[in-house]
Amino acid sequence: MQLQSRLKMANLISMYWQWSRFKSSVLFP
């Protein structure tokens, strides 16, 4: 159970990281 929740957290963090990078690349080329 704990491992699954940890995986979900890592997935959310990676998604947020990719989104922030995409935003920064679009707003500040």
C-alpha positions in Angstrom: 0.0 0.0 0.0 2.7 2.5 1.0 4.8 1.7 -2.1 1.8 2.5 -4.4 1.1 5.8 -2.7 4.8 6.6 -3.0 4.7 5.8 -6.7 1.7 8.0 -7.1 3.5 10.9 -5.4 6.5 10.4 -7.7 4.2 10.4 -10.7 2.6 13.7 -9.6 5.9 15.3 -8.9 7.3 14.3 -12.4 4.1 15.6 -14.0 4.4 18.9 -12.2 8.1 19.1 -13.0 7.4 18.5 -16.7 4.5 21.1 -16.7 6.6 23.8 -15.0 9.5 23.2 -17.5 7.0 23.4 -20.4 5.5 26.6 -19.0 8.9 28.2 -18.4 10.1 27.2 -21.9 7.0 28.7 -23.5 6.9 31.9 -21.4 10.6 32.6 -21.3 12.2 31.2 -24.5 
